[in-house]
Amino acid sequence: MDHFLYRDGELYAEDVSVRDIARSVGTPFYCYSTATLTRHFTLFDQALDGMDHLVCYAMKANSNQAVLRLMASLGAGVDVVSGGEYARARAAGFDGDKIVFSGVGKTREEMRAALSGGIRQFNLESEPEMHRLNAVALELGVVAPVTVRVNPDVDAKTHEKIATGKSENKFGIPIARAREVYAEIAKLPGLRVVGIDVHIGSQLTDLEPFRQAYRKVADLTRALRSDGHEIIRLDLGGGLGIPYERTNTAPPLPVEYGAMVREELGDLGCEIEIEPGRLIAGNAGILVTEVVYVKHGEGRDFLIVDAAMNDLVRPAMYSAHHDIVPVIEATAGAEQTPYDVVGPVCETGDTFAKQRNLPALAEGDLVAFRSAGAYGAVMASEYNTRPLIPEVLVRDDQFAVIRERPSYEQIIARDIVPDWL
C-alpha cells in the first residue's frame, strides 16, 4: 500500500496535488510520502513484536537526511556500508549503538571513524578484514563488537546482480568455515563476538530461500555456542521484495516474514536484527517527469520524457520494471497506446519501458514512475551534465524540497582547471 492515489481525476501524494508540486519545483523530481515510509517501517517493527529485535533501515536504498531523520524518530537502527553513510547516519541523529556497519571493503579510515564515533557492530566479511579491524581497535584502545557474515550458498532466486548468498558471490565467509573463523576471532583481543550475520540478496519474492538460510544459521548458532562463543544477536539482513508490477501475485508481507523468523529462530533466545531498505522506501516514492515529445517512429511510437537513465538507472541496469501512470487520470475505458518510454540521454540504454500500454499522451503531460523511492535518487548521476533532480517529501497537505536541483554553474564550478591550462 502507498499514499499516491487519484483524487478528482489527478494524482495526489497524500493530500498534495502532484501537479502542484511540479509547478513549484519543475520536472523531473522524486516525491516521497511520509505516511508510507512510516507505515512500512511500522509493519516490520510489528512483525517482530514479542521478540527482542531492532529494525535497522538499510540506508543504501534512500539516504536523504530527511528520510533518515524520520527513521531515527521512529526508533529505527540503521545499516551502513561506507564511511559516507556512517557520517550521514550520525548527522541524521542515529546513536552509535544503533548503527550496523556492513560491506566487503571497509577501510582503516572507515573503521577508525566508526570506532571513535560509536558503533553497534561490524559485520565482518573476510579474514583480512577481521585482522585489520583488530589492529585498528588495538591502536585506539577499544574492543570492536563483531558478527561474521556467513555465506550459506542459498539461491535467493532474484536478479543475478542483487543475489548475495551464493558461493560464487563476493560476500561473506563460507558457512562451512565459520567455526574455524570464530575460533580465530576469539584469539584477537581487539574483537568481541556478539552474533552472526547473513544476507542472501535483494527483491526476494518467496520466503523459502530465507527459511533455508535461517535454518543453517540456527544450526551454526548452536554449534558456536557449544564451542564456547556467546551468540546473543542474529543479523538476518534484508531483501524482502516489493510489488513493482500491479499483478494478482505479491511478495510475502512483513507479518508473514516475521512469523517465519519466529518458527526458525525463535527458540534461540537471540536478539533479531533485520535490515529492510527497499520495502520501506520503494513504494514510498515516485519519479515525476514531463513528456517532451511524442515521436512517431518506424512501427512504434516513442514517449520522450525529461527524466533519463541518470535519474533512474534501474531499468537500464537491471531491466527493472516500474509502473508508469499519467498524473491526470485517464477516463474509464480510454484506449491504450503502446509506447517506448525513453529519456534524452544519448544511449539506447536510456529506455524505461518498451511497448508499454498507456493512455494517449501529448507533449507537456506529466507521468509518474511508481515504486521509485528505493535505489532511485541514491544511484543517480550527472551524466550528460544533467543536474541531480530535486527530492520532495510530503506530509499530509504540505511538502518540502529535501534536495534542490543544482544549477549548471554549480555543477561546472566543482571542476578545477589547473593554472597551467
C-alpha positions in Angstrom: 0.0 0.0 0.0 1.1 3.6 -0.7 -0.3 7.0 -0.4 -0.2 8.0 -4.1 -3.8 7.9 -5.2 -6.0 9.6 -7.7 -8.4 12.2 -6.4 -10.9 14.1 -8.6 -9.1 12.9 -11.7 -5.5 13.7 -10.7 -2.7 12.0 -8.8 -2.1 13.1 -5.2 0.8 12.4 -2.8 -1.1 12.1 0.5 -3.1 15.4 0.4 -0.9 17.3 -2.0 -1.5 17.5 -5.8 1.4 16.1 -7.7 0.7 18.6 -10.4 1.1 21.5 -7.9 4.5 20.1 -6.8 5.6 20.0 -10.5 4.5 23.6 -11.0 6.6 24.6 -7.9 9.8 22.6 -8.4 9.8 21.7 -12.1 10.4 18.3 -13.6 11.7 15.7 -13.2 11.6 15.2 -9.4 11.3 12.5 -6.8 8.5 12.6 -4.4 8.3 10.6 -1.1 5.4 10.0 1.2 6.0 10.4 5.0 2.9 8.3 5.7 4.1 5.4 3.5 7.6 5.4 4.9 6.2 5.4 8.5 3.7 2.6 7.7 6.2 0.3 6.1 8.7 0.7 9.0 5.9 0.1 11.5 4.8 -3.1 9.7 8.3 -4.5 10.1 8.6 -3.5 13.7 5.2 -5.0 14.5 6.0 -8.2 12.5 8.7 -9.0 15.2 6.6 -7.9 18.1 7.3 -10.1 21.1 10.8 -10.8 20.1 13.9 -8.8 21.2 14.6 -7.0 17.9 15.9 -4.0 16.1 14.8 -2.9 12.6 17.9 -1.3 11.0 16.9 0.7 8.0 19.3 -0.1 5.0 20.1 3.4 4.0 21.6 2.4 0.7 18.0 2.3 -0.5 17.4 6.0 0.1 19.9 8.1 2.2 18.4 11.6 2.1 18.8 13.2 5.5 15.1 13.9 5.8 14.3 10.2 5.3 17.0 9.2 7.8 15.7 11.7 10.4 12.2 10.2 10.0 13.6 6.7 10.5 15.5 7.7 13.6 12.4 9.4 15.0 10.5 6.1 14.6 13.1 4.2 16.7 14.9 2.5 13.8 18.5 1.4 13.8 20.4 1.9 10.5 22.6 -0.3 8.3 25.5 1.5 6.6 28.0 0.3 4.0 30.5 3.1 3.7 32.2 5.9 5.7 30.0 8.4 4.0 26.8 6.5 5.0 28.2 6.3 8.6 28.6 10.1 8.5 25.1 10.5 7.2 23.7 8.3 9.9 25.4 10.3 12.6 24.3 13.6 11.1 20.7 12.4 11.0 20.8 11.7 14.7 21.4 8.0 15.0 23.2 7.0 18.1 26.3 4.9 17.5 24.7 1.9 19.3 22.1 1.8 16.6 24.5 1.8 13.6 25.5 -1.5 12.0 28.4 -1.4 9.6 28.3 -3.8 6.7 30.2 -4.0 3.4 33.0 -6.0 1.9 35.7 -3.3 1.6 35.9 -1.3 4.9 39.0 0.8 5.1 41.1 1.6 8.1 39.8 5.2 8.0 36.2 4.0 8.0 36.9 1.6 10.9 38.5 4.4 12.9 35.6 6.7 12.3 33.1 4.2 13.4 35.1 3.0 16.5 35.6 6.6 17.5 32.1 7.8 16.8 30.2 4.8 18.2 29.1 1.5 16.6 26.6 -1.3 17.3 28.6 -3.9 15.4 30.8 -4.5 12.4 29.6 -7.3 10.1 32.9 -8.9 9.1 33.1 -10.1 5.5 36.6 -11.7 5.3 39.6 -12.8 7.3 41.8 -9.9 6.1 39.1 -7.5 7.3 39.0 -9.3 10.6 42.7 -8.8 11.2 42.6 -5.2 10.0 39.8 -4.3 12.4 41.6 -6.0 15.3 44.7 -3.9 14.6 42.7 -0.6 14.3 40.8 -1.4 17.5 44.0 -2.0 19.4 45.5 1.2 18.1 42.6 3.1 19.5 42.5 1.1 22.7 39.0 -0.2 22.2 37.3 -3.5 21.5 35.1 -3.8 18.4 31.8 -5.7 18.6 31.6 -8.0 15.6 29.5 -10.6 13.8 30.7 -12.7 10.9 28.7 -12.6 7.7 28.3 -16.2 6.6 27.6 -17.2 3.1 25.1 -20.0 3.2 25.2 -20.8 -0.5 21.5 -20.4 -0.9 20.0 -19.3 -4.2 17.8 -16.3 -3.5 16.1 -16.7 -6.9 16.4 -13.0 -7.6 18.3 -10.9 -10.3 21.9 -12.1 -10.6 23.2 -8.6 -9.8 21.5 -8.4 -6.4 22.0 -12.0 -5.3 24.5 -12.1 -2.5 24.2 -15.5 -0.7 25.6 -18.0 -3.3 29.1 -19.4 -3.1 30.3 -17.5 -6.2 29.2 -14.1 -4.7 31.8 -11.8 -3.1 30.0 -11.6 0.2 30.8 -13.3 3.5 32.7 -16.3 4.6 31.6 -19.8 3.6 29.4 -21.1 6.3 31.4 -24.4 6.3 34.4 -22.4 7.6 32.5 -20.3 10.2 33.6 -22.3 13.3 37.2 -22.0 12.3 36.9 -18.3 11.7 35.1 -17.7 15.0 37.8 -19.6 16.8 40.4 -17.3 15.3 38.4 -14.2 16.3 38.4 -15.5 19.9 42.2 -15.1 19.9 42.1 -11.5 18.8 42.0 -9.1 21.8 40.6 -6.2 19.7 37.4 -8.0 18.7 34.4 -9.3 20.7 31.9 -11.6 19.0 28.2 -10.6 19.5 26.5 -12.7 16.9 26.1 -14.0 13.3 25.2 -12.1 10.1 23.6 -13.4 6.9 22.1 -11.6 3.9 21.3 -13.6 0.7 20.0 -10.9 -1.7 17.5 -8.2 -2.6 14.0 -8.2 -4.0 13.1 -11.7 -2.8 9.5 -12.7 -3.6 9.5 -16.1 -1.8 10.2 -16.9 1.8 11.7 -20.3 1.1 15.3 -19.0 0.4 15.1 -17.1 3.7 14.0 -20.2 5.5 16.8 -22.3 4.1 19.4 -19.7 5.1 18.0 -19.2 8.6 17.9 -22.9 9.3 21.6 -23.0 8.5 22.2 -20.0 10.8 20.2 -21.7 13.6 22.4 -24.8 13.3 25.5 -22.6 13.3 24.3 -20.8 16.4 24.0 -24.0 18.4 27.4 -25.2 17.1 29.2 -21.9 18.0 27.6 -21.9 21.5 28.9 -25.4 22.0 32.3 -24.1 21.1 32.1 -21.5 23.9 31.1 -18.4 21.8 28.5 -16.0 23.2 26.0 -15.6 20.3 23.4 -13.0 21.5 22.4 -11.4 18.2 21.4 -12.6 14.8 21.6 -10.1 11.9 19.3 -11.5 9.2 19.9 -8.8 6.6 17.0 -7.5 4.4 15.9 -8.4 1.0 12.1 -8.8 1.1 10.7 -7.7 -2.2 8.1 -5.2 -3.3 5.4 -5.4 -6.0 6.8 -3.4 -8.8 4.0 -4.6 -11.1 0.4 -4.4 -10.1 -0.5 -8.1 -10.6 -2.5 -10.6 -8.7 0.6 -12.0 -7.1 2.5 -10.1 -4.4 5.7 -10.8 -2.4 5.2 -12.0 1.2 4.1 -9.4 3.7 6.3 -8.4 6.7 3.9 -10.2 9.1 4.5 -13.5 7.1 8.2 -12.9 7.2 8.1 -12.3 10.9 6.2 -15.5 11.5 8.8 -17.4 9.6 11.6 -15.9 11.7 9.8 -17.0 14.9 9.4 -20.5 13.5 13.1 -20.9 12.5 14.9 -18.9 15.1 12.5 -18.0 18.0 13.8 -20.7 20.3 17.4 -19.5 20.3 16.9 -16.5 22.6 18.8 -14.2 20.4 18.1 -10.6 19.6 17.0 -10.3 16.0 18.2 -7.6 13.7 16.7 -7.1 10.2 17.8 -4.6 7.6 15.0 -3.7 5.2 15.5 -0.9 2.8 13.6 -1.4 -0.5 10.4 -2.5 1.3 10.4 0.6 3.5 11.3 3.1 0.8 10.4 1.6 -2.6 6.7 2.2 -2.8 7.0 5.3 -0.7 8.4 7.3 -3.7 7.5 8.2 -7.3 9.5 9.9 -10.0 7.5 12.6 -11.8 8.5 13.5 -15.4 7.1 15.5 -18.3 6.6 14.4 -21.8 8.9 16.4 -24.0 7.9 14.9 -27.4 5.8 12.1 -28.8 7.8 10.7 -31.7 6.3 8.5 -34.4 8.9 6.0 -35.4 9.2 3.0 -37.7 6.4 0.8 -36.4 6.4 2.3 -32.9 5.8 5.5 -31.0 8.3 6.9 -28.6 7.3 8.8 -25.5 10.3 11.0 -24.8 10.3 12.3 -21.3 12.6 14.8 -19.4 13.8 12.1 -16.9 16.6 9.9 -18.0 18.7 6.9 -17.1 21.0 9.1 -15.0 18.0 10.0 -12.8 16.6 6.4 -12.5 19.1 3.8 -13.7 17.3 0.6 -12.5 15.6 -0.1 -15.9 18.9 0.3 -17.8 21.0 -1.6 -15.2 18.6 -4.4 -14.2 15.9 -4.3 -16.9 13.7 -3.4 -14.0 10.0 -2.7 -14.3 8.3 0.4 -12.9 4.6 1.0 -13.4 4.1 4.3 -15.3 0.9 6.2 -14.8 -0.4 9.6 -16.1 -0.7 12.3 -13.4 -4.1 13.3 -14.9 -6.2 10.1 -14.7 -7.4 8.6 -17.9 -11.1 8.3 -18.4 -12.6 4.9 -17.8 -12.2 2.7 -20.9 -9.8 5.1 -22.6 -7.9 3.5 -25.5 -4.4 2.4 -24.7 -1.4 3.1 -26.9 1.8 1.2 -26.8 4.8 3.5 -26.3 8.5 3.0 -25.9 9.2 5.3 -22.9 12.6 6.8 -23.3 14.8 9.6 -21.9 17.0 12.2 -23.7 20.4 10.7 -22.9 22.4 9.7 -26.0 22.3 6.0 -25.4 19.8 3.3 -26.5 20.0 2.0 -22.9 18.2 5.2 -21.8 14.9 3.3 -22.1 12.4 3.0 -19.3 9.9 0.7 -21.0 9.2 -0.9 -24.3 5.8 -1.1 -25.9 4.1 -0.1 -22.6 0.4 0.4 -23.0 -0.6 3.8 -21.7 -3.5 6.3 -22.4 -2.7 8.6 -25.3 -0.3 11.2 -24.1 0.9 14.5 -25.5 3.7 17.0 -25.1 3.6 18.6 -21.7 1.7 15.8 -20.0 3.0 14.6 -16.7 3.6 10.9 -15.9 4.8 9.2 -12.7 7.0 6.2 -12.3 5.8 4.2 -9.3 7.9 2.4 -6.8 10.8 4.7 -7.3 11.6 5.6 -3.7 14.4 3.0 -3.4 17.6 2.9 -5.5 16.5 5.9 -7.5 18.0 9.1 -6.2 20.8 7.3 -4.4 22.1 5.8 -7.7 21.6 8.9 -9.8 24.4 10.7 -11.6 25.1 13.9 -13.5 25.8 12.0 -16.8 25.5 14.3 -19.8 25.8 17.2 -17.3 22.2 16.6 -16.3 21.7 18.1 -12.8 20.6 15.7 -10.0 16.9 16.2 -9.7 15.0 17.5 -6.6 13.7 15.3 -3.9 10.5 16.3 -2.3 8.9 15.0 1.0 5.2 15.2 1.5 3.4 15.0 4.9 -0.4 15.3 4.9 -1.2 18.6 2.9 2.3 20.0 2.9 5.5 19.3 1.0 9.2 20.4 1.3 12.1 20.2 -1.1 14.7 18.0 0.7 17.3 18.2 -2.0 17.5 21.0 -4.5 18.3 20.9 -8.2 21.8 22.4 -8.7 22.4 24.9 -11.4 24.7 24.3 -14.3 27.0 26.9 -12.8 27.2 25.0 -9.6 28.0 21.8 -11.4 30.7 23.3 -13.5 32.2 25.2 -10.6 33.1 21.9 -8.9 35.7 21.3 -11.7 39.2 22.6 -11.0 41.2 23.8 -14.0 45.0 23.7 -13.3 46.7 27.1 -13.7 48.9 25.7 -16.4 46.0 25.4 -18.8 
